[in-house]
Amino acid sequence: MKAEVRVVIIANGLFPSHRKALDLLHAADQLICCDGAADKLIAYGLSPHMIVGDMDSVSSEVAEKFASLMVSSDDQDSNDLTKAVNYCIEKGYPSVSILGATGLREDHSLGNISLMLEYYPRIEVKMLSDYGMFFLVHSGERVPSFVGEKISFFSMDNRVRVTSIGLKYPLNELQLSKWYTATLNEATADSFILKFDSTQALIVYRAW
């Protein structure tokens, strides 16, 4: 059975320094940079396999050296991260890990996190920072965890009601009417389950 290609997108936010994020970076088979993130990756000591974006923030030196690896798009209806994810979808990659999508500008961070719902189900995404990881969970899905793991989750639909199994602060048909409603919980076992009345996934955050 052919092994799945490990694909990492590096966005032009805060470049990671946490071991888990850097281990993922070094284990990747494909490193795809969003525009100016190529400069950061090269400064770290690695080279991109592809550079995607509108090329408004990549340095002239990098643009010249890696010209053959650049996929330029001036589509103003999507940001560079979405262009990179769409590139991965076109290549047929089933999943991708995203680094550098948060930090520096909070408006970009919020926008990038919310876009995870736009990418699924065309591609499975997880988004890592130096402090934790965002990923998507569907109703009834058993999520591997450990006792004491810090968990928060969010819905873009404020009508969703959630019931939990395996969390320190149990939820019983709790309506996620505000973004902070289901934050700062903890796992009490080696997995947890969220049941909710929506076909749309919830965005879950686990802290390192």
N, C-alpha and C positions, 0 to 999 in steps of 0.2 A: 504494500500500500504506500503510495507516494505521500511523503510528509508535507504538511501544510507550510507554505512559505510564511515566515515571520516578518510582518511588515510593520514598520514604525514611521509615523509621521511626526516631524518636529516642527511645531508652529513657532511663530516669532514672538512668543511671550518670554517668561522667565525660563532660562535654560536650566534643566534639572541638575541637582547635586546629590540627591538622596541615592543610596546604594541600590534600592529596588528599581528606580527609574534608570539608573546608569547600567545596571545589569541587563535590563531589557534592551537598552541602546546597543550594547556590545553583542548581544545575542541575535540581533536582527539580521535577516537575509536581505532586506531592502530598507534603505534609509531614504525617506522622501521628505525633502525640506520645503517648507512654505517660504518662498521668496528669501527675505533677509535672514531667515533661520540658518541658511547655508553658511553664512559668515560665522555664526556662533558654533555650528558643528565643526567647521574646519579649525576654528580657534581652539576647540576642545581637543582636536587631534584625529578626528575621523572625517571621511569624505562622503558626500551625498551620492546616492545612486541616481537621484532625479531631483530637479528643482522645479516647483510648480507655483505659479502665481502671476500677478501682473508686473512683476519685476521692478516695482517702484522703490524697494528698500534693499535689494541686493547690491553689494559693492561692485564697482566697475571691474576690479581685479578678478573677483569670483565669477562675474558674468562672462568675462573673456576666457578664463581658464576652463570653465565648465559649460561653455556655450552649447556643446553637443548634448548636454543632459537637461537642458532647460525646456520646459513646456509652458509657454507664455499664453496668458488669457487676460484680456482686458474687460471681461464681463463684470460690470459694476453691480449686478444683482446678486452676486455671491462673493463671500470673502475668500482669502487665500486658502484657509483651512478647508472650506467646502470644495474648492477647486482641486485640492490635493486628494480629498476623500473621493470625489467623483472620478479622478484619475485611477484610484485603486479599484473602484467599482468597474470601470471600463476594462481594467486588466483582469477582472474576475477574481480578485482576492476576496475570500469570504469574511475576513476579519482584519482589524487593524488596531494598533495601540497608538495613542496620541500623547506626545510629550510637549511641554512648552505652550499649552493652550491657555494657561492661567498665569496670573502674576502680572506685574507692570501696570496694565490698565484694567480696572475692574469692569468697565463696560464691555471690553473685549472678552473677559473671562466669562461673564454672564451669558453673553451671546454665544460663545463657543460651547458652553455646557448645554444650553438649550437646544443647540443644533444636533445633539446626539439623537434626539427623537426624530429629526428629519432624515437622518441617514438610515435608520432601521426601518424596514427589514432588508433593504438593499445590501447592507453590510453591517456586521456586528462591530461595535466600537467600544473601547474603554479609554478613559482619559486619566492619565497619571500626573501627579505633581510631587513636590517634595514632602507633602503632608498627607497624601492619601490618594484614593482612586474613585472616580465616578464610573458607574456602569448602569446598564438597564436591567430591570427585573419585571417579569410578567406575572400576572395573578396566579397564585398557586405554585409558583416555581420554588423549589427548595434551594436555598443559597448557602453554600459552604461558609462556615465562620468558625469562631472559637469563643470560649467564655471570656467576657469582658471586652470584646471587640467593639469599638465605638462606631455606631451606625446612625446615619441620618438619611432621610429620603424625601423626595419632592415630587409634586405633580404639577404639570402645566395646566391641568383642569381642576379648578377649585371646587368642583362638585363631587369629586371622587371620595368615596368612603373606604377606609382600610381597616382590616382586622389582622392582627399579627399572631404568630406562634413562635416562641423562642426568643422573645425580647424582654428585657428587664421591666420596661414600662409597657404593659400590654395595651394594645389598641383594639377597641371593640366598635366597629363601624364609625371610626373617627373620620370626620369630614376634613379633608386637607384644604381648608378655606384660605389659609395663609401659607407662605413659603416656609415659615419657621415652625409650623404646627407639629411636624413629625421629625424634628431634629433632636440630636443629643440623646439617643437611646443606646442600649448596649445589648449584645447577644448574650444568652444564658446557656447556650449549648454549642454543638459543633455545626449547627445549621439553623436557619430561620426561614419562615415562610410568611409572605404577605399576600392576603387575599383582598381583592378590591373589585369594584363594579365598573371596570373600564377595559376596553381592548387595547388602550394605549399603555405603554410601559411606564413604570415609575423610574425616576432617576435616583439611584442609591449612591451614597457616599460612605466609604469605609476609611477610617483614619489609620495611618501607619502606627 
